[in-house]
């Protein structure tokens, strides 16, 4: 079952359960996917591939994480809580996120492969690491781990 089909089924389920938050969140995901499909039609394709769907979900999750942080800084716990709940719903569609230890292992391997020795090599390390961890780890977490490894 494609992501788009799964989301359509989840919309029906949320409507039947009268789960307003889940319904709004899943509908927003479907909207973004449909917009992206319209965009790629100009390139002669009808549907998104798995990597593109994953990128959309990751982007939506990142937006929610950023919103939670901004709302918490502004003292708006009510809005931060709503965004956190939406994030939890979006994360159910993403692959399981890797632990810090697993991310660290991939970063250390990439550092060894490219021969990185300082912060100047950050870009050389981040590119391959993010390719390997696409959708499996938050980019800011990967960046923090990479910085820590390169600065030590």
TIKESE-538021 format. One record per residue (C-alpha): residue number from 1; residue in three letters; x negated, y negated, z negated. Coordinates in steps of 0.25 Angstrom, whole numbers, padded with zeros to 4 digits. Layout:
<mivos>
 vose drense    xx    yy    zz
  NUM    Ala     X     Y     Z
...
</mivos>
This chain:
<mivos>
 vose drense    xx    yy    zz
    1    Unk  0000  0000  0000
    2    Unk -0006 -0013  0004
    3    Unk -0007 -0025 -0006
    4    Unk  0004 -0033  0001
    5    Unk  0014 -0021  0000
    6    Unk  0010 -0019 -0014
    7    Unk  0013 -0033 -0017
    8    Unk  0026 -0032 -0010
    9    Unk  0030 -0020 -0018
   10    Unk  0026 -0028 -0031
   11    Unk  0034 -0040 -0027
   12    Unk  0047 -0031 -0026
   13    Unk  0043 -0024 -0040
   14    Unk  0041 -0038 -0047
   15    Unk  0054 -0043 -0041
   16    Unk  0062 -0030 -0046
   17    Unk  0055 -0032 -0060
   18    Unk  0058 -0047 -0060
   19    Unk  0043 -0049 -0063
   20    Unk  0042 -0064 -0059
   21    Unk  0027 -0066 -0062
   22    Unk  0023 -0053 -0054
   23    Unk  0032 -0057 -0043
   24    Unk  0027 -0071 -0041
   25    Unk  0012 -0066 -0042
   26    Unk  0014 -0054 -0032
   27    Unk  0022 -0063 -0022
   28    Unk  0011 -0073 -0023
   29    Unk  0001 -0062 -0019
   30    Unk  0010 -0058 -0007
   31    Unk  0011 -0072 -0003
   32    Unk -0005 -0074 -0002
   33    Unk -0006 -0061  0005
   34    Unk  0004 -0064  0015
   35    Unk -0002 -0078  0017
   36    Unk -0016 -0071  0020
   37    Unk -0009 -0062  0030
   38    Unk -0003 -0073  0037
   39    Unk -0017 -0079  0038
   40    Unk -0024 -0067  0044
   41    Unk -0013 -0065  0054
   42    Unk -0020 -0076  0062
   43    Unk -0032 -0066  0062
   44    Unk -0024 -0055  0068
   45    Unk -0022 -0047  0056
   46    Unk -0009 -0044  0049
   47    Unk -0013 -0039  0035
   48    Unk -0024 -0041  0025
   49    Unk -0034 -0031  0022
   50    Unk -0036 -0026  0008
   51    Unk -0048 -0035  0005
   52    Unk -0040 -0047  0009
   53    Unk -0029 -0043  0000
   54    Unk -0039 -0041 -0011
   55    Unk -0045 -0055 -0009
   56    Unk -0031 -0061 -0010
   57    Unk -0028 -0054 -0023
   58    Unk -0042 -0058 -0028
   59    Unk -0039 -0072 -0024
   60    Unk -0026 -0073 -0031
   61    Unk -0032 -0066 -0044
   62    Unk -0043 -0077 -0044
   63    Unk -0033 -0088 -0042
   64    Unk -0025 -0083 -0054
   65    Unk -0038 -0081 -0063
   66    Unk -0042 -0096 -0059
   67    Unk -0028 -0101 -0063
   68    Unk -0028 -0093 -0076
   69    Unk -0041 -0100 -0080
   70    Unk -0036 -0114 -0075
   71    Unk -0023 -0113 -0083
   72    Unk -0031 -0108 -0096
   73    Unk -0040 -0120 -0095
   74    Unk -0028 -0129 -0093
   75    Unk -0021 -0123 -0105
   76    Unk -0010 -0117 -0097
   77    Unk -0009 -0103 -0103
   78    Unk  0005 -0101 -0097
   79    Unk  0000 -0103 -0083
   80    Unk -0013 -0095 -0086
   81    Unk -0005 -0083 -0091
   82    Unk  0004 -0083 -0079
   83    Unk -0008 -0083 -0069
   84    Unk -0015 -0072 -0078
   85    Unk -0002 -0064 -0076
   86    Unk -0002 -0066 -0061
   87    Unk -0017 -0062 -0061
   88    Unk -0014 -0049 -0068
   89    Unk -0003 -0046 -0057
   90    Unk -0013 -0049 -0046
   91    Unk -0024 -0041 -0052
   92    Unk -0015 -0029 -0051
   93    Unk -0017 -0029 -0036
   94    Unk -0032 -0031 -0036
   95    Unk -0042 -0019 -0038
   96    Unk -0047 -0017 -0052
   97    Unk -0057 -0027 -0056
   98    Unk -0071 -0023 -0060
   99    Unk -0077 -0024 -0073
  100    Unk -0088 -0034 -0076
  101    Unk -0098 -0022 -0077
  102    Unk -0094 -0017 -0063
  103    Unk -0095 -0031 -0057
  104    Unk -0109 -0033 -0064
  105    Unk -0113 -0020 -0058
  106    Unk -0109 -0024 -0044
  107    Unk -0116 -0038 -0046
  108    Unk -0129 -0031 -0051
  109    Unk -0129 -0022 -0039
  110    Unk -0127 -0034 -0029
  111    Unk -0138 -0042 -0036
  112    Unk -0147 -0030 -0034
  113    Unk -0143 -0028 -0020
  114    Unk -0146 -0043 -0016
  115    Unk -0158 -0045 -0025
  116    Unk -0151 -0057 -0032
  117    Unk -0159 -0063 -0043
  118    Unk -0153 -0077 -0046
  119    Unk -0141 -0085 -0046
  120    Unk -0145 -0089 -0032
  121    Unk -0141 -0075 -0027
  122    Unk -0127 -0076 -0032
  123    Unk -0121 -0077 -0018
  124    Unk -0129 -0065 -0014
  125    Unk -0123 -0057 -0025
  126    Unk -0109 -0062 -0025
  127    Unk -0106 -0059 -0011
  128    Unk -0108 -0044 -0011
  129    Unk -0103 -0042 -0025
  130    Unk -0090 -0049 -0022
  131    Unk -0089 -0040 -0009
  132    Unk -0090 -0028 -0018
  133    Unk -0080 -0033 -0029
  134    Unk -0070 -0039 -0020
  135    Unk -0057 -0039 -0028
  136    Unk -0063 -0031 -0039
  137    Unk -0069 -0042 -0047
  138    Unk -0066 -0057 -0049
  139    Unk -0076 -0066 -0042
  140    Unk -0079 -0075 -0054
  141    Unk -0082 -0063 -0063
  142    Unk -0092 -0057 -0052
  143    Unk -0098 -0071 -0051
  144    Unk -0100 -0072 -0066
  145    Unk -0107 -0058 -0067
  146    Unk -0116 -0061 -0055
  147    Unk -0120 -0075 -0061
  148    Unk -0123 -0068 -0074
  149    Unk -0132 -0057 -0067
  150    Unk -0139 -0067 -0058
  151    Unk -0142 -0076 -0069
  152    Unk -0148 -0066 -0079
</mivos>
